[in-house]
Amino acid sequence: MTGSGEDWLSDGLDIEGADCGLWVPGVDYVAGWRDAREAADRLNRALLGAGFELSQVRAVASTDEGGHGVVRVAGRLDVVGRLAVLLEAATSGKGGAV
């Protein structure tokens, strides 16, 4: 699922807040990223199944400063808007639960 090559939708080990350059010694960032990558792959398969193109919207694995897995959705605004409409339709009348 991952590794399509678009720079703006990177699948690399990305640490949230890494622009400050702080990596905490002893924190296993890779384990958190692996878990996040599995979840991102699952979400990407669901996006494909719903007719979305991963070159336009996709889930991206990352970690936070504590090494916990994080999945971000990255994409073009118009396509993310379509995804929001789909999710809103799936949850309407169910109290927000899918």
Secondary structure, 3 states (H helix, E strand, C coil): CCCCCCHHHCCCCCECCHHHCCCCCCCCHHHHHHHHHHHHHHHHHHHHHCCCCCCCEEEEEEECCCCCEEEEEEECHHHHHHHHHHHHHHHCCCCCCC
